[in-house]
Amino acid sequence: MSEHAHTSAPGAAADRIDTSVPHSARIWNYWLGGKDNYPVDEAAGDAYTAVFPGIVTIARSSRAFLGRSIRYLVEEAGVRQFLDVGTGLPTQDNTHEVAQRGAPDARIVYVDHDPLVLAHARTLLYSSPEGATAYVEADLHDTDRILAAAADTLDLSRPTALILSGTLGHVADHAEACSVVARLLAGLPSGSYLSVNDGSRGTDPEYERAQDAYNETGAVPYFLRPVEEIEGYFEGLELVAPGVVPVPLWRPEPAADGGAGVPKPIGQHGGLGRKP
């Protein structure tokens, strides 16, 4: 492990984990094939897939989009700094792994306020010797704290990629979600990028019914949004082609997202935009 930092002890975080109710990050981890989940999460995940089996494809396509967008940022845009807010549980091809594979000197700051993510933060803190990773425990809405803590590891006078992957759907009010994005981007210089992918309405009614039912279970809700609202996060930015599209259609790679053939639209939209 090279240069790294985190803000509180993973052991203390483990004491705050509630295993009696399903948890969206653990269910997502289960769908991705991870092991950082509990029987209550597996039961909730299985109940969801019984209604809408396509959620596993959505989870994996979202993760694949994240990887492709990071590779674009490293290889084509020359970005070497990443601020990943709403990190979620570590799995394969985490942001620092993808970025440092292409640029060993890349520096990454992860942000989450979930005690389970903090308990696994050591996995996120392994870095190439040339680069650095850090973990900040902060709430998505506390943008001043996020930017101040990120500045301990990142040089925020240099272009930085802000990553919000499957995060903004947890903000019930769309105007507030837009405000969070705007406040974070305001702390980043010209030439920085925004990467967003989130669940969308208007592509798959079965997905919408399954998510609406999940939101009524008492678990932390996640709100699918019309595509035009996801596009709204990029207001004032220069969209990278092909714009905001279903994630399998964003710069697909050969045999991307699990198979050959033409990628199909799904209820998960994403895009990448550059701050002028």
C-alpha positions as CSV (number, residue, x, y, z in Angstrom):
1,M,0.0,0.0,0.0
2,S,1.4,3.4,-1.0
3,E,0.3,6.9,-0.1
4,H,-3.2,6.8,1.3
5,A,-5.5,8.3,3.9
6,H,-8.9,7.8,5.5
7,T,-10.8,9.7,8.0
8,S,-11.9,7.1,10.6
9,A,-11.2,3.5,11.6
10,P,-12.8,0.7,9.6
11,G,-13.2,-1.3,12.8
12,A,-15.4,1.4,14.3
13,A,-17.4,1.6,11.1
14,A,-18.2,-2.2,11.3
15,D,-20.0,-1.6,14.6
16,R,-22.4,0.7,12.8
17,I,-23.5,-1.8,10.1
18,D,-27.1,-2.9,10.4
19,T,-27.5,-6.4,9.0
20,S,-31.2,-6.7,9.8
21,V,-32.5,-4.7,6.9
22,P,-31.5,-4.9,3.2
23,H,-29.1,-2.3,2.0
24,S,-28.8,-1.0,-1.6
25,A,-25.0,-1.0,-1.8
26,R,-24.9,-4.6,-0.5
27,I,-27.7,-5.7,-2.9
28,W,-25.8,-4.1,-5.8
29,N,-22.7,-5.9,-4.7
30,Y,-24.6,-9.2,-4.7
31,W,-25.9,-8.6,-8.3
32,L,-22.3,-7.8,-9.3
33,G,-21.2,-11.2,-8.0
34,G,-19.5,-9.8,-4.9
35,K,-19.4,-11.3,-1.4
36,D,-19.9,-8.2,0.8
37,N,-23.5,-8.8,1.6
38,Y,-25.8,-10.6,4.0
39,P,-28.7,-13.1,3.7
40,V,-31.2,-10.2,4.1
41,D,-29.6,-8.6,1.0
42,E,-29.5,-11.8,-1.0
43,A,-33.2,-12.3,-0.2
44,A,-34.1,-8.7,-1.3
45,G,-31.9,-9.1,-4.4
46,D,-33.5,-12.4,-5.3
47,A,-37.0,-10.9,-4.8
48,Y,-36.1,-8.0,-7.1
49,T,-34.7,-10.3,-9.8
50,A,-37.8,-12.5,-9.6
51,V,-39.8,-9.4,-10.8
52,F,-37.1,-8.0,-13.1
53,P,-34.2,-10.3,-13.9
54,G,-32.7,-7.6,-16.1
55,I,-31.4,-5.7,-13.0
56,V,-28.3,-7.9,-13.1
57,T,-27.5,-6.7,-16.6
58,I,-28.1,-3.1,-15.5
59,A,-25.7,-3.4,-12.6
60,R,-23.0,-5.0,-14.7
61,S,-23.6,-2.5,-17.6
62,S,-23.3,0.4,-15.2
63,R,-20.0,-1.0,-14.0
64,A,-18.7,-1.5,-17.5
65,F,-19.7,2.1,-18.4
66,L,-17.6,3.3,-15.4
67,G,-14.6,1.4,-16.7
68,R,-14.9,2.7,-20.3
69,S,-15.4,6.3,-19.2
70,I,-12.3,6.1,-16.9
71,R,-10.3,4.7,-19.8
72,Y,-11.4,7.5,-22.0
73,L,-10.5,10.1,-19.4
74,V,-7.0,8.6,-18.9
75,E,-6.2,7.7,-22.5
76,E,-7.9,10.4,-24.5
77,A,-8.5,13.3,-22.2
78,G,-5.2,13.0,-20.2
79,V,-7.0,13.2,-16.8
80,R,-4.9,12.0,-13.8
81,Q,-7.2,12.9,-10.9
82,F,-10.5,11.4,-9.9
83,L,-13.0,12.3,-7.3
84,D,-15.4,9.3,-6.9
85,V,-18.4,10.4,-4.8
86,G,-20.8,7.7,-3.6
87,T,-18.2,5.1,-4.1
88,G,-20.2,2.0,-3.1
89,L,-18.6,-1.3,-2.1
90,P,-15.3,-2.3,-3.6
91,T,-15.7,-4.9,-6.4
92,Q,-13.7,-5.7,-9.6
93,D,-12.2,-2.8,-11.6
94,N,-12.6,-0.1,-9.0
95,T,-11.8,3.4,-10.2
96,H,-8.2,3.5,-9.0
97,E,-7.5,0.1,-10.6
98,V,-8.8,1.1,-14.0
99,A,-7.2,4.5,-13.8
100,Q,-3.8,3.4,-12.6
101,R,-3.7,0.6,-15.1
102,G,-3.5,3.2,-17.8
103,A,-1.7,5.9,-15.7
104,P,0.2,4.6,-12.7
105,D,0.5,8.2,-11.4
106,A,-3.2,8.7,-11.2
107,R,-4.6,10.0,-7.9
108,I,-8.0,9.0,-6.6
109,V,-10.2,10.2,-3.8
110,Y,-13.2,8.0,-2.8
111,V,-16.1,9.5,-0.9
112,D,-18.9,7.7,0.9
113,H,-20.7,8.0,4.2
114,D,-21.8,4.3,4.5
115,P,-20.1,2.5,7.4
116,L,-20.0,-0.7,5.4
117,V,-18.0,1.0,2.6
118,L,-15.7,2.5,5.2
119,A,-15.2,-1.0,6.7
120,H,-13.9,-2.1,3.3
121,A,-11.9,1.1,2.6
122,R,-8.6,-0.7,2.8
123,T,-9.4,-2.4,-0.5
124,L,-9.9,1.0,-2.0
125,L,-6.6,2.3,-0.6
126,Y,-4.2,0.1,-2.5
127,S,-2.4,2.2,-5.0
128,S,0.4,2.1,-7.5
129,P,3.7,3.4,-6.0
130,E,3.5,6.4,-8.3
131,G,-0.1,7.4,-7.6
132,A,-2.2,7.8,-4.5
133,T,-5.7,6.8,-3.2
134,A,-7.6,8.2,-0.3
135,Y,-11.0,7.6,1.4
136,V,-13.1,10.4,2.8
137,E,-16.2,9.7,5.0
138,A,-18.6,12.5,4.1
139,D,-22.3,12.9,3.1
140,L,-23.0,13.6,-0.6
141,H,-24.7,16.9,0.3
142,D,-21.7,18.2,2.3
143,T,-19.9,19.4,-0.8
144,D,-17.6,21.9,1.0
145,R,-16.3,19.1,3.2
146,I,-15.8,16.8,0.2
147,L,-13.8,19.4,-1.7
148,A,-11.7,20.4,1.3
149,A,-10.8,16.8,2.1
150,A,-10.2,15.9,-1.5
151,A,-7.6,18.7,-1.7
152,D,-5.4,16.8,0.8
153,T,-4.7,14.3,-2.0
154,L,-5.7,16.0,-5.3
155,D,-4.4,19.3,-6.7
156,L,-7.8,20.9,-7.4
157,S,-6.1,23.6,-9.6
158,R,-5.6,20.7,-12.2
159,P,-8.4,19.0,-14.2
160,T,-10.2,16.4,-12.1
161,A,-12.9,13.9,-13.1
162,L,-15.9,13.9,-10.8
163,I,-17.6,10.5,-10.8
164,L,-21.2,10.0,-9.6
165,S,-22.0,6.4,-10.5
166,G,-25.5,5.2,-9.4
167,T,-25.4,7.9,-6.7
168,L,-27.8,10.8,-7.7
169,G,-30.8,8.5,-7.7
170,H,-30.6,8.4,-3.9
171,V,-31.4,12.2,-3.8
172,A,-35.1,12.4,-3.8
173,D,-35.4,16.0,-5.1
174,H,-34.0,16.4,-8.6
175,A,-33.2,20.1,-8.0
176,E,-31.1,19.2,-5.0
177,A,-29.3,16.6,-7.0
178,C,-28.5,19.2,-9.7
179,S,-27.3,21.5,-6.9
180,V,-25.0,18.9,-5.5
181,V,-23.4,18.4,-8.9
182,A,-23.1,22.1,-9.5
183,R,-21.5,22.8,-6.1
184,L,-18.9,20.0,-6.6
185,L,-18.1,21.1,-10.2
186,A,-17.7,24.7,-9.0
187,G,-14.7,23.5,-6.9
188,L,-13.0,22.0,-10.0
189,P,-11.1,23.9,-12.7
190,S,-11.7,24.3,-16.4
191,G,-10.9,21.0,-18.2
192,S,-12.4,18.9,-15.5
193,Y,-15.0,16.2,-16.3
194,L,-18.3,14.9,-15.0
195,S,-19.2,11.2,-15.3
196,V,-22.7,10.2,-14.4
197,N,-24.7,7.1,-14.8
198,D,-28.1,6.5,-13.1
199,G,-31.3,4.5,-13.5
200,S,-33.7,6.0,-16.0
201,R,-37.4,6.0,-16.8
202,G,-38.8,5.6,-20.2
203,T,-36.9,2.5,-21.5
204,D,-38.1,-0.5,-19.4
205,P,-41.5,-0.5,-17.6
206,E,-40.7,-3.7,-15.8
207,Y,-37.6,-2.1,-14.3
208,E,-39.7,0.9,-13.2
209,R,-42.3,-1.4,-11.5
210,A,-39.6,-3.4,-9.7
211,Q,-37.8,-0.3,-8.5
212,D,-41.0,1.4,-7.3
213,A,-41.9,-1.8,-5.4
214,Y,-38.4,-1.9,-3.8
215,N,-38.8,1.7,-2.7
216,E,-41.9,0.8,-0.8
217,T,-40.1,-1.9,1.3
218,G,-38.6,0.6,3.8
219,A,-35.1,0.3,2.3
220,V,-33.3,3.5,1.4
221,P,-35.1,4.4,-1.9
222,Y,-33.5,5.0,-5.2
223,F,-35.4,7.1,-7.7
224,L,-35.3,6.4,-11.5
225,R,-35.4,9.6,-13.5
226,P,-36.5,10.7,-16.9
227,V,-33.6,10.9,-19.3
228,E,-34.0,14.7,-19.7
229,E,-33.4,15.0,-15.9
230,I,-30.2,13.0,-16.2
231,E,-29.1,15.2,-19.1
232,G,-29.7,18.2,-16.8
233,Y,-26.7,17.3,-14.7
234,F,-24.5,18.2,-17.6
235,E,-25.9,21.7,-18.1
236,G,-23.1,24.1,-19.1
237,L,-20.7,21.2,-19.9
238,E,-19.4,20.0,-23.3
239,L,-20.8,16.5,-23.7
240,V,-18.4,13.9,-25.0
241,A,-20.0,12.0,-28.0
242,P,-22.4,10.2,-28.1
243,G,-23.9,12.3,-25.2
244,V,-26.2,10.9,-22.6
245,V,-27.4,7.4,-23.8
246,P,-28.2,4.0,-22.4
247,V,-24.9,2.9,-20.9
248,P,-24.3,-0.1,-23.2
249,L,-24.4,2.4,-26.1
250,W,-21.8,4.7,-24.7
251,R,-18.6,4.0,-26.7
252,P,-19.1,0.2,-26.7
253,E,-16.1,-2.0,-27.0
254,P,-16.0,-5.4,-28.9
255,A,-17.9,-8.0,-26.9
256,A,-18.7,-5.4,-24.3
257,D,-21.2,-5.9,-21.5
258,G,-21.1,-9.7,-21.6
259,G,-21.4,-10.7,-25.2
260,A,-21.1,-10.1,-28.9
261,G,-23.6,-8.3,-31.1
262,V,-25.1,-4.9,-31.0
263,P,-25.6,-3.5,-27.4
264,K,-29.2,-3.0,-26.4
265,P,-30.7,0.0,-24.7
266,I,-31.5,-0.5,-21.0
267,G,-32.9,1.7,-18.2
268,Q,-29.6,3.1,-17.2
269,H,-28.3,6.2,-18.8
270,G,-24.9,7.8,-18.6
271,G,-22.6,10.4,-20.1
272,L,-19.4,12.3,-19.8
273,G,-19.1,16.1,-20.0
274,R,-16.2,18.5,-19.9
275,K,-16.2,21.8,-17.9
276,P,-15.3,24.6,-20.3
